[in-house]
Every structure is written in C-alpha cells, then in structure tokens.
Amino acid sequence: MSSVPLFLLLFLILTPASSLEFRYHNNREIEQYLLQVNASNPAITHLYSIGQSVRGQQLWVLALGLSPRRHTVGIPEFKYVANMHGNEVLGRVLLLQLIDDLVRGYRSNETWSLQLLNSTRIHILPTMNPDGFDASDTDCQYSQGRANYNGVDLNRNFPDAFAGLQRQLAEQNREAEVRAVIGWLRTESFVLSANLHGGALVASYPYDNGNGGNELVGGASVTPDDDVFVHLAKVYSYNHASMHQGDLCSDGRPFQDGITNGYQWYPLAGGMQDYNYVWAQCLELTLEISCCKFPPVNQLPALWADNRKSLLAFIQQVHLGVKGRVFDGSGVPVQNAVVEVKGRTNMCPFRTDRHGEYYRLLLPGNYSFTVTYPGHEVLTETLNVPHGPDYYSAMKHDFMLRTITTTTSRPSANPAQANAARADPTRANPTQASLTPSCDYTLQLEAGGVAFRPAWTGLGVGLGLVTALRSLVG
C-alpha cells in the first residue's frame, strides 16, 4: 500500500474541518475526507484499507470506537458497507454523513454517540466498488456502473452455500473486491452488518438463495435465525420515515412492514449477505434505501433525515442476545469451541473466535446452549436472555468446560472425533458433503485465487506521522 504524501498530510492538518456537504463526493474526495476525519480524531477513529479494486483504488474503512485500532474483548464488531453496485450511490452519502454525525456527537458529549462508541466498534466502508462508481451515470434506474471494472456483479460473486461443495471450490475467479471482503471477514469477528443498495425501499434479509430443501417455507428461504432477522429488518424499516409503509416506489411491489425475505423477493446466487451469515457468523441485511439509484442532489438532505434514525438504531441491535467466552478445563479461553443454540442448527456452526469469544444475537427468552470442544465434556446450559440494546450490552455469560476424565468403561466413540463430527456435519455424514458448505475459512478464501492478507499496517505508519505533525503545529 502506498504511503500518504507529506504535502497531503500537512494540508489535512492545517485545513480546519468543515461541515460535510450534501453532494456526491468522488473517490478521491472520500479518501481525503476519511484521512482528515482520522487525523482530527485519532483517539476514536482508525483508517485502514482492506485491499484494492480491480483498477487499484483503495477500499478504505474507517473504524470508530474507544479502541478503534484493535478488538476489545466484550465489545462487538459492527460494519456498514455501501456502493457494492457502483451506480447505487446514496449509501456513499449516508455513510459519510453517519461518520460526521458520530464524530461530532462524540466531541460534543452527546449521550447517543457516547453510548454507541463506548460500547461498539463500528466499521464503515463507504464504497466497495469505486471503479463502478467512476463508470456510472445519473440515470435513476438503468445507469451503467453496476458491475466492477471487469463487468462482474459483485453481489453474485461470493461463494454460495447452496451451490454444492464442488462448485464452491471450483469457482476460482473471485473478483478483487470480493476477495478483499472475504479477507476482512476472516480478520474481524463481525456480529452484525448491513450493505446499502438502491432502486427500491425495503429491508431484505437472508437467505437470498436455496436448494429446494427444508429451508424453503411458504416461498421464503428461512434461516435458523429467521425471528432475529425479521426483528432486525423491522428495526430499520420502522425507524425509517416511510419504509415500513411498504415499497412506495412507482414501479415497485408492496412489501408488508417494508421488509422481505431475499429469496421470496427473487432468488440470488453468490450474494454477500448469505456469505456473511453462513461463513462469518455475521447477521447481515441488504438495505434498499431509495427508489432512485442515483437520487438528485437536492434530495440528499431529506434522504439523510429519512435514514438517520434507522442507521443508528440498527447499530444498537448488535447488543441483542448473549455474549461471553468459552474456557477450557485449565481456565484458558479457547478458539473454535462450537456454541450452539437448541433449534438453531446453522450450516456452519457458530464457533468462538481467537479470543475465545462468542456472540449470539437472540430475542429475549429462554434458550438451551450446547458447547463442545475436543477433549472436554459437552456442556449444556439454559439461559434467560433479556433485551440488551436498551442497555448497550448483550447479556454476558461465560462457559466453563470440564476436561474429560479417564474411565475404565469402553468409550462409545473417540471424543475428539465426536466433537469434530458435531462441529462439521459433513464429517459424520459424507454423503451430505455435496450440499453442505465447507466451513473452513482458509479453504474458501483460497478458492478465490491468491490468499489475501490485508496490508493495513502501512496506513498506521502514515497516520502516526499525522499525529506527530499535529503536535508540531499545535
């Protein structure tokens, strides 16, 4: 990653911050704005790139929170992504305004901003498809620029859980932008996410695809966490000025409560929200936020007002359910322990991350949890889960495992093999492998071509220089 020129750093430092204009900023202007926000607010922001577009433009992400540079145990990771389709542009504007709003609110000690940033690490990617944006025009519905520079629709290019294992592994040509997001998901344990689109007014939730199995219910492709997804979609639609009234677009269809199951709307293979849910255990929605894909500039202030409350309320939902860590028999937090909720069998079981953490977004109620880890007894506990968003924290509960003790009785199975089979059903029943996604993150990433490792450290050096220069100029 190229370093930031010294003259640009000095310009950013010496130029006073001004209010963000309601207009469409080009990619270079977005980059400069993010650099300036980060330089002016180093304690609560961290700017990094997850990779480059086909044409070599950086995919910039701004992280906001009390510890913006790294994960803090107990603080959930949240993300917003916009401009996946280059000609659907309102999301770019809204996410820049959201950054401005969060930072200004924090600096003014406003309670709503303090509560969000003190309890959550928020990642914002204003444009996932900068090349497509460069090629787009301002037509409301049929403008060019939807695809990336290679002419590929990025929301059809992710591995698909319903495509069958052989096809998942055979698709070797993932686009650069898709590989960047996959690498990003491997590096951060995101809990909740939304990607912003345009051309309709509705909150869409997984699954987007299906294979004709038990997931198909009444024309929808239903996930094990359908109740949570419906709740999340309604949080956005009912906090929006008009989305909950149904699609008000002239050529659109009516959507009850302003929400829809993605498959029930139209089946979509290789979508990003399904990939987030199946492989990254991150619950993601697709938010269609404007009837027009490229709204006139004079409508932008009103569109921000329509969406502001929804964008903030949705972030707060990252505190649904329960969170905590899994400890082994020696009291050490363990990675890859399987944390399952009875009645919610995910295609790729939810596992603890490298910190031994788990996060499960759940509505209030009683839930039976089963935790498995090789060499340890299976642990089952029932938890009463309250509504966490009101308190900006999910319920905290740690699971303490017990090491399997040696016994003279004949074991029914090798414990490690049994736990492995439980963690990956295809091992216990190989005949299902063709319909079950591989849950190996590394395997899936390498299936896209060269394994991607984000070069995030270079910017840190550049921004360290920013901090030093700021101290020199007072």
C-alpha positions, 0 to 999 in steps of 0.5 A: 500500500502506498504511503500518504504524501507529506504535502497531503498530510500537512494540508489535512492538518492545517485545513480546519474541518468543515461541515460535510456537504450534501453532494456526491463526493468522488473517490478521491474526495472520500479518501481525503475526507476519511484521512482528515476525519482520522487525523482530527480524531485519532483517539476514536477513529482508525483508517485502514484499507482492506485491499484494492479494486480491480483498477487499484483504488483503495477500499478504505474503512474507517473504524470508530470506537474507544479502541478503534485500532484493535478488538476489545474483548466484550465489545462487538464488531459492527460494519456498514458497507455501501456502493457494492453496485457502483451506480447505487450511490446514496449509501456513499452519502449516508455513510459519510454523513453517519461518520460526521454525525458520530464524530461530532456527537462524540466531541460534543458529549452527546449521550447517543454517540457516547453510548454507541462508541463506548460500547461498539466498534463500528466499521464503515466502508463507504464504497466497495466498488469505486471503479463502478462508481467512476463508470456510472451515470445519473440515470435513476434506474438503468445507469451503467456502473453496476458491475466492477471494472471487469463487468462482474456483479459483485453481489453474485460473486461470493461463494454460495452455500447452496451451490454444492461443495464442488462448485464452491471450490471450483469457482476460482475467479473471485473478483478483487473486491470480493476477495478483499471482503472475504479477507476482512471477514476472516480478520474481524469477528463481525456480529452484525452488518448491513450493505446499502443498495438502491432502486427500491425501499425495503429491508431484505434479509437472508437467505437470498438463495436455496436448494429446494430443501427444508429451508424453503417455507411458504416461498421464503428461504428461512434461516435458523435465525429467521425471528432475529432477522425479521426483528432486525429488518423491522428495526430499520424499516420502522425507524425509517420515515416511510419504509415500513409503509411498504415499497412506495416506489412507482414501479415497485411491489408492496412489501408488508412492514417494508421488509422481505425475505431475499429469496421470496423477493427473487432468488440470488446466487453468490450474494454477500449477505448469505456469505456473511451469515453462513461463513462469518457468523455475521447477521447481515441485511441488504438495505434498499434505501431509495427508489432512485439509484442515483437520487438528485442532489437536492434530495440528499438532505431529506434522504439523510433525515429519512435514514438517520434514525434507522442507521443508528438504531440498527447499530444498537441491535448488535447488543441483542442476545448473549455474549461471553467466552468459552474456557477450557478445563485449565481456565484458558479461553479457547478458539473454535469451541462450537456454541450452539443454540437448541433449534438453531442448527446453522450450516456452519456452526457458530464457533468462538473466535481467537479470543475465545469469544462468542456472540449470539444475537437472540430475542429475549427468552429462554434458550438451551446452549450446547458447547463442545470442544475436543477433549472436554465434556459437552456442556449444556446450559439454559439461559434467560436472555433479556433485551440488551440494546436498551442497555448497550450490552448483550447479556454476558455469560461465560462457559466453563468446560470440564476436561474429560476424565479417564474411565475404565468403561469402553468409550462409545466413540473417540471424543475428539472425533465426536466433537469434530463430527458435531462441529462439521456435519459433513464429517459424520455424514459424507454423503451430505458433503455435496450440499453442505458448505465447507466451513473452513475459512482458509479453504474458501478464501483460497478458492478465490485465487491468491490468499489475501492478507490485508496490508493495513499496517502501512496506513498506521505508519502514515497516520502516526506521522499525522499525529506527530505533525499535529503536535508540531503545529499545535 
